[in-house]
Amino acid sequence: MNLFKSRAFLLALTLILLFVPCSAFAQQEMTEEEEDAAYEAQLEQGKDYYNVNCRLCHGSNGNGKGFVSSIRYAEKNGRVLITYPRDFTVGVYRFRTTSTGCLPDIEDLKLTIKGGVTRSFMPPQDGISEEDLTAVTEYIMTFSDRFVEEDFCDVIEAKKPDTVATAHSIDKGKVVYNDMKCWECHGYEGLGDGPKSLDIVDDWGQKLLPFNFITGSLKRGSSAENIYMTFTAGLDGTGMPSYEDSLNEEARWDLVSYTLKLMGLTDQKEKDH
C-alpha cells in the first residue's frame, strides 16, 4: 500500500471510530413510551419467575402469606426455631449494606435472591440468569411503595482490619459484648439463652429466638465482613439493633472478633500484633 492509500485508509478508519458509535448510540435511544413498555415487559418476566419460584412461600401479593407460611427448624440443643417468609409489602429487610431504617441496596436484594438465606429454608437460585435476576428483583420492589417514595441510602463499606480475630481484639470484643449487654439476649456464652431471650418479637408480633453462636452459620453469612455489617446496619424488623451510632468502627470490629471466637472460627488466627 502506497503512502497516499495508507493515509486515506487511516483517515477513513478515524472517521468510522468518531462517528459510528455516536450514530449507533442515537439509534439505541428509546422514547419514553418504549422505555415504559420495556419496563412493563421486564416486570412480566419477573412476575413469571416469582410465580414459579417464590409465590409458594411469599404469596401472590408478596405479603409472606403463601401456602408455606412458616417452617420449623430444630437445633441440636433442642431449641425449635420458626421461620416466616418475608413480607415484601412493608419494604423492611434484614440483610442490607445500608444504615438502619434505609431501603436495601438493589445489589443486596439480588444477593439474597441468588445466594439464599442459610438456615431459613430460603434456597439459593444458583441457576438464575442475570436477566431473570434483575427482572424478579424489580418485580419484588413493586410490592412496597417505599421503593417509589424513598431514595436509596449510601452503601456501608466493610474493610476488615488486620487485627480481627487476634487475641487482643477478642479480649476487647468481650468487653464490648458485656458492656452493650449482648448477653441479655444471646447469653453469656453466646448460646442464645440470655434472660431476655424468650421475650423477643419482631415487628409483626412473631416470636424470635436470639442466635446461638455455636450452632452454625449466620443467616447472612459468617464472614467477618458479614458479621460487621450486621452490627453496623442492624437487622431491621427484629430485636437486633444497629451499633453504627453507639459504637465506633474499631469497637464494632472487636465485637466481630469476639463473635468469631464464640463461633469457633478463630483457632488459627489468635495472635497478637
C-alpha positions, 0 to 999 in steps of 0.5 A: 500500500502506497503512502497516499492509500495508507493515509486515506485508509487511516483517515477513513478508519478515524472517521468510522471510530468518531462517528459510528458509535455516536450514530449507533448510540442515537439509534439505541435511544428509546422514547419514553413510551418504549422505555415504559413498555420495556419496563412493563415487559421486564416486570412480566418476566419477573412476575413469571419467575416469582410465580414459579419460584417464590409465590409458594412461600411469599404469596401472590401479593408478596405479603409472606402469606403463601401456602408455606407460611412458616417452617420449623427448624430444630437445633441440636440443643433442642431449641425449635426455631420458626421461620416466616417468609418475608413480607415484601409489602412493608419494604423492611429487610434484614440483610442490607449494606445500608444504615438502619431504617434505609431501603436495601441496596438493589445489589443486596436484594439480588444477593439474597435472591441468588445466594439464599438465606442459610438456615431459613429454608430460603434456597439459593437460585444458583441457576438464575440468569442475570436477566431473570435476576434483575427482572424478579428483583424489580418485580419484588420492589413493586410490592412496597411503595417505599421503593417509589417514595424513598431514595436509596441510602449510601452503601456501608463499606466493610474493610476488615482490619488486620487485627480481627480475630487476634487475641487482643481484639477478642479480649476487647470484643468481650468487653464490648459484648458485656458492656452493650449487654449482648448477653441479655439476649444471646447469653453469656456464652453466646448460646442464645439463652440470655434472660431476655431471650424468650421475650423477643418479637419482631415487628409483626408480633412473631416470636424470635429466638436470639442466635446461638453462636455455636450452632452454625452459620449466620443467616447472612453469612459468617464472614467477618465482613458479614458479621460487621455489617450486621452490627453496623446496619442492624437487622431491621424488623427484629430485636437486633439493633444497629451499633453504627451510632453507639459504637465506633468502627474499631469497637464494632470490629472487636465485637466481630472478633469476639463473635468469631471466637464464640463461633469457633472460627478463630483457632488459627488466627489468635495472635497478637500484633 
